[in-house]
Amino acid sequence: MTDVLIAAPFAKQIAELLGAAPAGVKITAVASMEEAPEDLSEVRALMAWPNLVDRKVLQRMPRLEWLQALTAGIDPWNGIDFGGIVVTTMGGVHAPQMSELAFIFMFTFARDLRAIFARQAGAEWRQEPQRILVGARVVIVGVGGIAEALARRCAVFDMHVTGVSGSRTEAPDFDRILPMERLNEAAAGADYFIVLTPYTERTHHLVSREVLAALPRSAVLINIARGPVVDEAALIEALSEKRIAGAGLDVFDQEPLPPDHPFWHMPNVMVTPHIGGWNTRLVEQLAPVVANNINRWFGTPRRKLVNQVR
């Protein structure tokens, strides 16, 4: 009998770091649902990589009480009726690596790193003035845990940080937070326009043709949220016509990004293959949240879970 099922490519590594489970709680770890026990009727808690879980999987678990996503985003579960199942996420856990990726994109465009590497390959000595991040205007769309971590790092660089949120009016290290209704206004003042909002029906193409038109020609768009939050066709047009300076993209409408996609070959685009949340210590980041929530759920008395969203 399994009480807690952990399903992810690195599930067994997470299980090894959990320590002792609460008395009477059996934990099973599998790399995929194909490796899961045939009988899942007693599973009460599922910790999973979202793309491994669909309605059919949930139907095999009639006693399921709690579903823990091993990611911050749960857009693969959009449209699923969870009924009374509690849902938690890894919100904020990926903040260090996501923030660093945002800075990689900013530095790449500010310092034109690709041109520097090209000149190095050609043994070309050329001194040119360098743009710096100090004083730059950063707009972060979506103000959650990752955005707070990024804003804190931007503040250290003396950057001016504006947030755009549908629910929050203040947060640490933000100079101001505007409502979503003023997204165009925020875009108009951006040097770096960073997309961090979750993907839902409401945020589909939130960064629309109109928002892109509001960005200054010197602006760089950075999307480390989800591809469909940005109108990809409109972005390609803006980049092709040089109406914005560039784009740093980690997420796309179609993943993997097809080899013939324009983004691969555009000189003002930097592509990374959806690696924003990954790092060599990811399991070490996830395991404490899983362990904490297992103890909260199965302990006596039961306590509120961390990062509960439903």
C-alpha atoms as a printed R data frame, in Angstrom:
    type eleno elety resid chain resno       x      y       z
1   ATOM     1    CA   MET     A     1   0.000  0.000   0.000
2   ATOM     2    CA   THR     A     2   1.292  3.467  -0.951
3   ATOM     3    CA   ASP     A     3   0.225  6.573   0.961
4   ATOM     4    CA   VAL     A     4   2.499  9.039  -0.844
5   ATOM     5    CA   LEU     A     5   3.563  8.635  -4.467
6   ATOM     6    CA   ILE     A     6   6.405 10.768  -5.831
7   ATOM     7    CA   ALA     A     7   6.470 10.769  -9.646
8   ATOM     8    CA   ALA     A     8   9.261 12.630 -11.416
9   ATOM     9    CA   PRO     A     9  12.494 11.825 -13.261
10  ATOM    10    CA   PHE     A    10  14.375 12.579 -10.028
11  ATOM    11    CA   ALA     A    11  11.791 11.187  -7.590
12  ATOM    12    CA   LYS     A    12  14.113  8.640  -6.013
13  ATOM    13    CA   GLN     A    13  16.713 11.317  -5.264
14  ATOM    14    CA   ILE     A    14  14.012 13.407  -3.562
15  ATOM    15    CA   ALA     A    15  12.878 10.402  -1.523
16  ATOM    16    CA   GLU     A    16  16.438  9.778  -0.339
17  ATOM    17    CA   LEU     A    17  16.603 13.315   1.094
18  ATOM    18    CA   LEU     A    18  13.240 13.268   2.895
19  ATOM    19    CA   GLY     A    19  14.359 11.571   6.090
20  ATOM    20    CA   ALA     A    20  11.938  9.577   8.200
21  ATOM    21    CA   ALA     A    21   8.284  9.698   7.144
22  ATOM    22    CA   PRO     A    22   5.542 10.165   9.755
23  ATOM    23    CA   ALA     A    23   4.581  6.900  11.461
24  ATOM    24    CA   GLY     A    24   2.534  4.595   9.274
25  ATOM    25    CA   VAL     A    25   3.121  6.573   6.052
26  ATOM    26    CA   LYS     A    26   4.597  4.627   3.129
27  ATOM    27    CA   ILE     A    27   6.322  6.617   0.371
28  ATOM    28    CA   THR     A    28   6.910  5.238  -3.127
29  ATOM    29    CA   ALA     A    29   9.112  7.031  -5.688
30  ATOM    30    CA   VAL     A    30   8.945  6.399  -9.449
31  ATOM    31    CA   ALA     A    31  10.475  8.106 -12.484
32  ATOM    32    CA   SER     A    32   7.224  7.874 -14.478
33  ATOM    33    CA   MET     A    33   3.652  6.705 -14.053
34  ATOM    34    CA   GLU     A    34   4.532  3.614 -16.099
35  ATOM    35    CA   GLU     A    35   6.733  2.573 -13.169
36  ATOM    36    CA   ALA     A    36   4.010  3.233 -10.588
37  ATOM    37    CA   PRO     A    37   2.311  0.340  -8.760
38  ATOM    38    CA   GLU     A    38  -0.704 -1.084 -10.574
39  ATOM    39    CA   ASP     A    39  -2.938 -0.438  -7.568
40  ATOM    40    CA   LEU     A    40  -3.026  3.263  -6.664
41  ATOM    41    CA   SER     A    41  -6.358  3.122  -4.864
42  ATOM    42    CA   GLU     A    42  -4.825  3.921  -1.457
43  ATOM    43    CA   VAL     A    43  -2.673  6.876  -2.547
44  ATOM    44    CA   ARG     A    44  -3.574  9.914  -0.459
45  ATOM    45    CA   ALA     A    45  -0.866 12.311  -1.612
46  ATOM    46    CA   LEU     A    46   0.798 12.652  -5.027
47  ATOM    47    CA   MET     A    47   4.004 14.638  -5.564
48  ATOM    48    CA   ALA     A    48   4.457 14.950  -9.310
49  ATOM    49    CA   TRP     A    49   5.985 16.561 -12.331
50  ATOM    50    CA   PRO     A    50   2.824 18.169 -13.826
51  ATOM    51    CA   ASN     A    51   3.155 16.661 -17.297
52  ATOM    52    CA   LEU     A    52   2.956 13.169 -15.751
53  ATOM    53    CA   VAL     A    53  -0.512 13.767 -14.297
54  ATOM    54    CA   ASP     A    54  -3.801 13.950 -16.177
55  ATOM    55    CA   ARG     A    55  -7.435 13.054 -15.516
56  ATOM    56    CA   LYS     A    56  -6.808  9.350 -16.132
57  ATOM    57    CA   VAL     A    57  -4.054  9.293 -13.529
58  ATOM    58    CA   LEU     A    58  -6.265 11.036 -10.979
59  ATOM    59    CA   GLN     A    59  -9.093  8.589 -11.639
60  ATOM    60    CA   ARG     A    60  -6.797  5.787 -10.482
61  ATOM    61    CA   MET     A    61  -6.506  7.469  -7.084
62  ATOM    62    CA   PRO     A    62 -10.002  7.682  -5.559
63  ATOM    63    CA   ARG     A    63  -8.595  8.480  -2.084
64  ATOM    64    CA   LEU     A    64  -6.295 11.280  -3.274
65  ATOM    65    CA   GLU     A    65  -6.503 14.234  -0.888
66  ATOM    66    CA   TRP     A    66  -3.489 16.332  -1.837
67  ATOM    67    CA   LEU     A    67  -1.531 16.986  -5.033
68  ATOM    68    CA   GLN     A    68   1.933 18.581  -4.775
69  ATOM    69    CA   ALA     A    69   3.345 19.960  -8.029
70  ATOM    70    CA   LEU     A    70   7.131 19.687  -8.227
71  ATOM    71    CA   THR     A    71   7.169 22.894 -10.267
72  ATOM    72    CA   ALA     A    72   6.097 26.460  -9.645
73  ATOM    73    CA   GLY     A    73   3.786 26.553 -12.666
74  ATOM    74    CA   ILE     A    74   0.807 24.217 -12.960
75  ATOM    75    CA   ASP     A    75  -0.507 25.278 -16.375
76  ATOM    76    CA   PRO     A    76  -0.508 21.626 -17.634
77  ATOM    77    CA   TRP     A    77  -3.371 21.131 -15.154
78  ATOM    78    CA   ASN     A    78  -5.464 24.026 -16.468
79  ATOM    79    CA   GLY     A    79  -8.982 22.769 -17.065
80  ATOM    80    CA   ILE     A    80  -8.790 19.835 -14.638
81  ATOM    81    CA   ASP     A    81 -11.532 19.719 -12.005
82  ATOM    82    CA   PHE     A    82  -9.728 18.839  -8.771
83  ATOM    83    CA   GLY     A    83 -12.898 18.700  -6.697
84  ATOM    84    CA   GLY     A    84 -11.836 18.719  -3.056
85  ATOM    85    CA   ILE     A    85  -8.183 17.826  -3.732
86  ATOM    86    CA   VAL     A    86  -5.747 20.301  -2.177
87  ATOM    87    CA   VAL     A    87  -3.106 21.551  -4.641
88  ATOM    88    CA   THR     A    88   0.310 22.937  -3.682
89  ATOM    89    CA   THR     A    89   3.234 24.132  -5.801
90  ATOM    90    CA   MET     A    90   6.942 24.888  -5.607
91  ATOM    91    CA   GLY     A    91   6.261 28.601  -5.852
92  ATOM    92    CA   GLY     A    92   9.411 30.629  -5.193
93  ATOM    93    CA   VAL     A    93  11.709 27.601  -4.918
94  ATOM    94    CA   HIS     A    94  13.268 28.277  -8.326
95  ATOM    95    CA   ALA     A    95  13.950 31.932  -7.542
96  ATOM    96    CA   PRO     A    96  17.795 31.773  -7.496
97  ATOM    97    CA   GLN     A    97  18.225 30.147 -10.895
98  ATOM    98    CA   MET     A    98  15.389 32.087 -12.519
99  ATOM    99    CA   SER     A    99  16.840 35.379 -11.295
100 ATOM   100    CA   GLU     A   100  20.277 34.438 -12.572
101 ATOM   101    CA   LEU     A   101  18.879 33.580 -16.002
102 ATOM   102    CA   ALA     A   102  17.190 36.991 -16.160
103 ATOM   103    CA   PHE     A   103  20.562 38.580 -15.415
104 ATOM   104    CA   ILE     A   104  22.266 36.424 -18.056
105 ATOM   105    CA   PHE     A   105  19.848 37.840 -20.617
106 ATOM   106    CA   MET     A   106  20.293 41.409 -19.355
107 ATOM   107    CA   PHE     A   107  24.076 41.209 -19.378
108 ATOM   108    CA   THR     A   108  24.104 39.580 -22.818
109 ATOM   109    CA   PHE     A   109  22.274 42.516 -24.353
110 ATOM   110    CA   ALA     A   110  23.777 45.270 -22.214
111 ATOM   111    CA   ARG     A   111  27.371 44.200 -22.893
112 ATOM   112    CA   ASP     A   112  26.718 42.570 -26.296
113 ATOM   113    CA   LEU     A   113  28.453 39.420 -25.126
114 ATOM   114    CA   ARG     A   114  27.958 37.567 -28.392
115 ATOM   115    CA   ALA     A   115  29.902 40.231 -30.244
116 ATOM   116    CA   ILE     A   116  32.633 40.050 -27.595
117 ATOM   117    CA   PHE     A   117  32.936 36.274 -28.074
118 ATOM   118    CA   ALA     A   118  32.974 36.702 -31.865
119 ATOM   119    CA   ARG     A   119  35.810 39.246 -31.653
120 ATOM   120    CA   GLN     A   120  37.709 36.954 -29.302
121 ATOM   121    CA   ALA     A   121  37.381 34.099 -31.802
122 ATOM   122    CA   GLY     A   122  38.803 36.385 -34.465
123 ATOM   123    CA   ALA     A   123  41.571 37.736 -32.216
124 ATOM   124    CA   GLU     A   124  40.165 41.230 -32.765
125 ATOM   125    CA   TRP     A   125  41.096 43.913 -30.216
126 ATOM   126    CA   ARG     A   126  38.365 46.537 -30.190
127 ATOM   127    CA   GLN     A   127  37.516 48.864 -27.305
128 ATOM   128    CA   GLU     A   128  33.988 50.208 -27.201
129 ATOM   129    CA   PRO     A   129  31.877 51.938 -24.531
130 ATOM   130    CA   GLN     A   130  29.870 49.424 -22.489
131 ATOM   131    CA   ARG     A   131  26.297 49.793 -21.312
132 ATOM   132    CA   ILE     A   132  25.837 49.079 -17.609
133 ATOM   133    CA   LEU     A   133  22.846 47.937 -15.608
134 ATOM   134    CA   VAL     A   134  23.087 50.645 -12.945
135 ATOM   135    CA   GLY     A   135  20.130 52.965 -13.345
136 ATOM   136    CA   ALA     A   136  18.355 50.736 -15.857
137 ATOM   137    CA   ARG     A   137  14.564 50.522 -15.665
138 ATOM   138    CA   VAL     A   138  13.272 46.987 -15.092
139 ATOM   139    CA   VAL     A   139   9.614 46.088 -15.432
140 ATOM   140    CA   ILE     A   140   8.605 42.717 -13.963
141 ATOM   141    CA   VAL     A   141   5.192 41.408 -15.050
142 ATOM   142    CA   GLY     A   142   3.856 39.205 -12.261
143 ATOM   143    CA   VAL     A   143   4.823 39.821  -8.635
144 ATOM   144    CA   GLY     A   144   5.325 36.504  -6.851
145 ATOM   145    CA   GLY     A   145   8.163 34.860  -4.957
146 ATOM   146    CA   ILE     A   146  10.482 34.640  -7.972
147 ATOM   147    CA   ALA     A   147   9.793 38.260  -8.877
148 ATOM   148    CA   GLU     A   148  10.623 39.336  -5.322
149 ATOM   149    CA   ALA     A   149  13.957 37.505  -5.491
150 ATOM   150    CA   LEU     A   150  14.726 39.094  -8.859
151 ATOM   151    CA   ALA     A   151  13.744 42.574  -7.619
152 ATOM   152    CA   ARG     A   152  16.081 42.157  -4.637
153 ATOM   153    CA   ARG     A   153  18.988 41.389  -6.956
154 ATOM   154    CA   CYS     A   154  18.070 44.278  -9.266
155 ATOM   155    CA   ALA     A   155  18.057 46.632  -6.285
156 ATOM   156    CA   VAL     A   156  21.640 45.596  -5.477
157 ATOM   157    CA   PHE     A   157  22.558 46.766  -8.996
158 ATOM   158    CA   ASP     A   158  20.808 50.092  -8.356
159 ATOM   159    CA   MET     A   159  18.201 49.403 -11.006
160 ATOM   160    CA   HIS     A   160  14.752 50.991 -10.878
161 ATOM   161    CA   VAL     A   161  12.155 48.224 -10.507
162 ATOM   162    CA   THR     A   162   8.482 48.468 -11.467
163 ATOM   163    CA   GLY     A   163   6.134 45.548 -10.910
164 ATOM   164    CA   VAL     A   164   2.874 44.861 -12.701
165 ATOM   165    CA   SER     A   165   0.372 42.740 -10.793
166 ATOM   166    CA   GLY     A   166  -3.266 41.796 -10.844
167 ATOM   167    CA   SER     A   167  -3.455 41.508  -7.065
168 ATOM   168    CA   ARG     A   168  -0.532 43.141  -5.233
169 ATOM   169    CA   THR     A   169   0.121 46.817  -4.635
170 ATOM   170    CA   GLU     A   170   3.446 46.599  -2.813
171 ATOM   171    CA   ALA     A   171   6.340 44.188  -2.339
172 ATOM   172    CA   PRO     A   172   9.924 44.426  -1.039
173 ATOM   173    CA   ASP     A   173  12.502 46.050  -3.346
174 ATOM   174    CA   PHE     A   174   9.943 47.286  -5.881
175 ATOM   175    CA   ASP     A   175   9.930 51.039  -6.425
176 ATOM   176    CA   ARG     A   176   6.292 50.817  -7.453
177 ATOM   177    CA   ILE     A   177   3.689 48.269  -8.489
178 ATOM   178    CA   LEU     A   178   1.101 49.082 -11.151
179 ATOM   179    CA   PRO     A   179  -2.143 47.201 -11.839
180 ATOM   180    CA   MET     A   180  -2.410 45.035 -14.957
181 ATOM   181    CA   GLU     A   181  -4.676 47.686 -16.466
182 ATOM   182    CA   ARG     A   182  -1.594 49.919 -16.732
183 ATOM   183    CA   LEU     A   183   0.613 47.321 -18.444
184 ATOM   184    CA   ASN     A   184   1.106 49.490 -21.546
185 ATOM   185    CA   GLU     A   185   2.186 52.408 -19.374
186 ATOM   186    CA   ALA     A   186   4.694 50.209 -17.573
187 ATOM   187    CA   ALA     A   187   6.030 48.863 -20.873
188 ATOM   188    CA   ALA     A   188   6.629 52.377 -22.159
189 ATOM   189    CA   GLY     A   189   9.167 52.979 -19.377
190 ATOM   190    CA   ALA     A   190  11.088 49.705 -19.650
191 ATOM   191    CA   ASP     A   191  14.706 49.027 -20.536
192 ATOM   192    CA   TYR     A   192  14.198 45.371 -19.593
193 ATOM   193    CA   PHE     A   193  10.655 43.997 -19.694
194 ATOM   194    CA   ILE     A   194  10.652 40.682 -17.802
195 ATOM   195    CA   VAL     A   195   7.676 38.319 -17.996
196 ATOM   196    CA   LEU     A   196   7.140 36.203 -14.859
197 ATOM   197    CA   THR     A   197   3.375 35.824 -14.605
198 ATOM   198    CA   PRO     A   198   1.812 32.332 -14.515
199 ATOM   199    CA   TYR     A   199   0.054 31.103 -17.647
200 ATOM   200    CA   THR     A   200  -3.735 30.914 -17.451
201 ATOM   201    CA   GLU     A   201  -6.622 31.708 -19.789
202 ATOM   202    CA   ARG     A   202  -6.496 35.228 -18.427
203 ATOM   203    CA   THR     A   203  -2.798 35.711 -19.240
204 ATOM   204    CA   HIS     A   204  -2.858 34.174 -22.741
205 ATOM   205    CA   HIS     A   205  -1.128 36.739 -24.990
206 ATOM   206    CA   LEU     A   206  -1.085 39.192 -22.099
207 ATOM   207    CA   VAL     A   207   1.991 40.681 -23.758
208 ATOM   208    CA   SER     A   208   0.056 41.606 -26.860
209 ATOM   209    CA   ARG     A   209   0.856 43.494 -30.032
210 ATOM   210    CA   GLU     A   210  -0.230 46.673 -28.240
211 ATOM   211    CA   VAL     A   211   2.077 46.054 -25.281
212 ATOM   212    CA   LEU     A   212   4.997 45.331 -27.606
213 ATOM   213    CA   ALA     A   213   4.240 48.554 -29.496
214 ATOM   214    CA   ALA     A   214   4.454 50.474 -26.219
215 ATOM   215    CA   LEU     A   215   8.018 49.282 -25.515
216 ATOM   216    CA   PRO     A   216  10.834 51.695 -26.398
217 ATOM   217    CA   ARG     A   217  13.058 50.764 -29.346
218 ATOM   218    CA   SER     A   218  15.905 50.279 -26.870
219 ATOM   219    CA   ALA     A   219  13.958 47.785 -24.751
220 ATOM   220    CA   VAL     A   220  14.726 44.080 -24.338
221 ATOM   221    CA   LEU     A   221  11.892 41.642 -23.656
222 ATOM   222    CA   ILE     A   222  12.740 38.676 -21.432
223 ATOM   223    CA   ASN     A   223  10.267 35.799 -21.129
224 ATOM   224    CA   ILE     A   224  11.032 33.252 -18.415
225 ATOM   225    CA   ALA     A   225   7.371 32.492 -17.592
226 ATOM   226    CA   ARG     A   226   5.495 30.548 -20.284
227 ATOM   227    CA   GLY     A   227   5.580 30.976 -24.054
228 ATOM   228    CA   PRO     A   228   1.883 31.703 -24.685
229 ATOM   229    CA   VAL     A   229   1.901 34.657 -22.266
230 ATOM   230    CA   VAL     A   230   3.570 36.553 -25.148
231 ATOM   231    CA   ASP     A   231   2.019 36.930 -28.596
232 ATOM   232    CA   GLU     A   232   4.844 35.150 -30.424
233 ATOM   233    CA   ALA     A   233   3.840 36.241 -33.935
234 ATOM   234    CA   ALA     A   234   3.689 39.879 -32.846
235 ATOM   235    CA   LEU     A   235   7.070 39.537 -31.126
236 ATOM   236    CA   ILE     A   236   8.678 38.151 -34.285
237 ATOM   237    CA   GLU     A   237   7.349 41.143 -36.214
238 ATOM   238    CA   ALA     A   238   8.631 43.622 -33.624
239 ATOM   239    CA   LEU     A   239  12.074 41.998 -33.631
240 ATOM   240    CA   SER     A   240  12.260 41.728 -37.433
241 ATOM   241    CA   GLU     A   241  11.343 45.384 -37.826
242 ATOM   242    CA   LYS     A   242  13.722 46.353 -34.992
243 ATOM   243    CA   ARG     A   243  10.945 48.067 -33.087
244 ATOM   244    CA   ILE     A   244  12.564 46.668 -29.928
245 ATOM   245    CA   ALA     A   245  16.236 45.989 -29.309
246 ATOM   246    CA   GLY     A   246  16.010 42.288 -28.594
247 ATOM   247    CA   ALA     A   247  14.512 39.370 -26.707
248 ATOM   248    CA   GLY     A   248  15.848 36.788 -24.275
249 ATOM   249    CA   LEU     A   249  13.554 33.763 -24.472
250 ATOM   250    CA   ASP     A   250  13.532 30.608 -22.345
251 ATOM   251    CA   VAL     A   251   9.954 29.532 -23.119
252 ATOM   252    CA   PHE     A   252   7.967 29.167 -26.320
253 ATOM   253    CA   ASP     A   253   4.550 28.353 -27.793
254 ATOM   254    CA   GLN     A   254   5.931 25.038 -29.053
255 ATOM   255    CA   GLU     A   255   8.573 23.132 -27.116
256 ATOM   256    CA   PRO     A   256  11.057 21.891 -28.108
257 ATOM   257    CA   LEU     A   257  11.442 24.910 -30.392
258 ATOM   258    CA   PRO     A   258  11.361 23.592 -33.993
259 ATOM   259    CA   PRO     A   259  14.708 23.798 -35.839
260 ATOM   260    CA   ASP     A   260  13.187 25.997 -38.553
261 ATOM   261    CA   HIS     A   261  11.711 28.524 -36.113
262 ATOM   262    CA   PRO     A   262  12.796 32.138 -36.799
263 ATOM   263    CA   PHE     A   263  13.970 32.686 -33.211
264 ATOM   264    CA   TRP     A   264  16.973 30.399 -33.737
265 ATOM   265    CA   HIS     A   265  18.434 32.630 -36.407
266 ATOM   266    CA   MET     A   266  17.437 36.162 -35.406
267 ATOM   267    CA   PRO     A   267  20.504 38.249 -34.480
268 ATOM   268    CA   ASN     A   268  18.612 40.140 -31.770
269 ATOM   269    CA   VAL     A   269  17.293 37.028 -29.972
270 ATOM   270    CA   MET     A   270  18.940 34.806 -27.369
271 ATOM   271    CA   VAL     A   271  17.325 31.369 -27.007
272 ATOM   272    CA   THR     A   272  17.658 29.010 -24.046
273 ATOM   273    CA   PRO     A   273  15.809 25.641 -23.976
274 ATOM   274    CA   HIS     A   274  13.424 26.141 -21.033
275 ATOM   275    CA   ILE     A   275  16.174 25.791 -18.440
276 ATOM   276    CA   GLY     A   276  15.120 28.635 -16.161
277 ATOM   277    CA   GLY     A   277  14.035 26.411 -13.289
278 ATOM   278    CA   TRP     A   278  16.806 23.847 -13.621
279 ATOM   279    CA   ASN     A   279  20.110 23.690 -11.817
280 ATOM   280    CA   THR     A   280  22.450 21.035 -10.462
281 ATOM   281    CA   ARG     A   281  20.966 21.420  -6.954
282 ATOM   282    CA   LEU     A   282  17.283 21.279  -7.896
283 ATOM   283    CA   VAL     A   283  16.581 18.121  -5.883
284 ATOM   284    CA   GLU     A   284  18.109 19.781  -2.810
285 ATOM   285    CA   GLN     A   285  15.746 22.719  -3.325
286 ATOM   286    CA   LEU     A   286  12.605 20.603  -3.761
287 ATOM   287    CA   ALA     A   287  13.114 17.976  -1.045
288 ATOM   288    CA   PRO     A   288  12.751 20.298   1.995
289 ATOM   289    CA   VAL     A   289   9.398 21.608   0.701
290 ATOM   290    CA   VAL     A   290   8.146 18.058   0.089
291 ATOM   291    CA   ALA     A   291   9.317 16.895   3.521
292 ATOM   292    CA   ASN     A   292   7.814 19.894   5.286
293 ATOM   293    CA   ASN     A   293   4.447 19.474   3.591
294 ATOM   294    CA   ILE     A   294   4.347 15.702   4.215
295 ATOM   295    CA   ASN     A   295   4.912 16.318   7.917
296 ATOM   296    CA   ARG     A   296   2.279 19.043   7.944
297 ATOM   297    CA   TRP     A   297  -0.306 16.886   6.144
298 ATOM   298    CA   PHE     A   298   0.209 13.592   7.936
299 ATOM   299    CA   GLY     A   299   1.186 15.017  11.321
300 ATOM   300    CA   THR     A   300  -1.119 15.502  14.278
301 ATOM   301    CA   PRO     A   301  -2.655 18.006  14.253
302 ATOM   302    CA   ARG     A   302  -2.702 18.594  10.488
303 ATOM   303    CA   ARG     A   303  -1.251 21.992   9.591
304 ATOM   304    CA   LYS     A   304  -1.688 24.331   6.628
305 ATOM   305    CA   LEU     A   305   0.507 23.380   3.681
306 ATOM   306    CA   VAL     A   306   3.202 25.588   2.172
307 ATOM   307    CA   ASN     A   307   2.338 27.122  -1.234
308 ATOM   308    CA   GLN     A   308  -1.274 25.963  -1.246
309 ATOM   309    CA   VAL     A   309  -3.055 27.355  -4.328
310 ATOM   310    CA   ARG     A   310  -6.326 25.347  -4.236
